[in-house]
Amino acid sequence: MADELLWVHGACRRAAAIEVLGRAAVRRAVDSGRWRAAWPGVLVESDRAAEPLTVIAAASTFAGEDALVTGRTAAHLFGCTAVPALPVHLLVPYGHWLRDRPGLVAHNGRPMAEDRTTVAGLRALGLEPVLAELLCRDSPPDALAVVDQALGLAGAAGRERLRDRIGEALARRADPRGRRRATALLDVATGLAASPAESWVLFQVVDVGFPVPEVNLPFADLDGREIFRLDLGWPTYRIALEYDGYLAHLGRDDADRDRQVILERSGWIVIRVDATDLGSFHRVEGALDEAFRRRGLTLRRRPGMLRGQHHREKVV
């Protein structure tokens, strides 16, 4: 009889389960461990309790029909997995009873009717307003990584249309705070990054004031045939940044060395970046300064460009 219940990704209302199965049967299912209470009045199937979709569905069911999945959680539903989906972010109307609690973040607002949608069977804020909010309010490197993923998923044909729609969603926001930063981040996003880490590196490079590099830059042999792509590069100055992600480069030491030899013989300066540099970018920043100096370019950098902070730095 459990099949008669309206399960949404393994979550349902306790009241609905009692109505269909009876209180005793529900109690037995909980006592046996087959079901468990996720939130007051909400049950989940125990073998799915840790799945993000089940957690999201349970929180949405708990908050009620006025709640929309939003923020990082909604981005996850749209396939943008650069940042964690949890805790669950929900948008509720002003005056709603929902408040922040462990595992759940409540946002208040009044989305327009056209900004509401259904994705994976769950009520959610639409993709474009979700991305606009992340660009304005979330961690800038993470917001860039999510937007890069969204543009990548849109494909070459839909990329610029999506960018325009995100810009329209930014213009519709009632709260203008963060809009300038969001516009700068959206301009930098390309949809070409092969991983979130490459988006984070791109953020760091531009935020400390270097010229915006090309992303996923083709490198061709003397016959004009593409032989590989550079993660980030400035072809005019023949400077490249290559991100060495652990999984992507596992077992590729020889290939990476061969690739570097080809680049250096072609006159490129190659700077390698790994996960430790994402926590402290000073080494890469210094290496880039030296690389541009070798190319005869003296930069007057302005750090904080993508955080909405503009600090003038001396010529180096």
Secondary structure, DSSP 4 states (H G I P E B T S, - for coil): -GGGS--BTTEEEHHHHHHHH-HHHHHHHHHTTSEEEEETTEEEEGGGTTSHHHHHHHHHHHH-TT-EE-HHHHHHHTT--SS---SEEEEE-TT-S---BTTEEEEE----GGGEEEETTEEEE-HHHHHHHHHHHS-HHHHHHHHHHHHHHHHHHHHHHHHHHHHHHHHH-S--TTHHHHHHHHHH--S--SSHHHHHHHHHHHHTTPPPPEEEEEEE-TTS-EEEEEEEEETTTTEEEEE--TTTTTT-HHHHHHHHHHHHHTT-EEEEE-HHHHH--HHHHHHHHHHHHHTT------TTTTTT--------
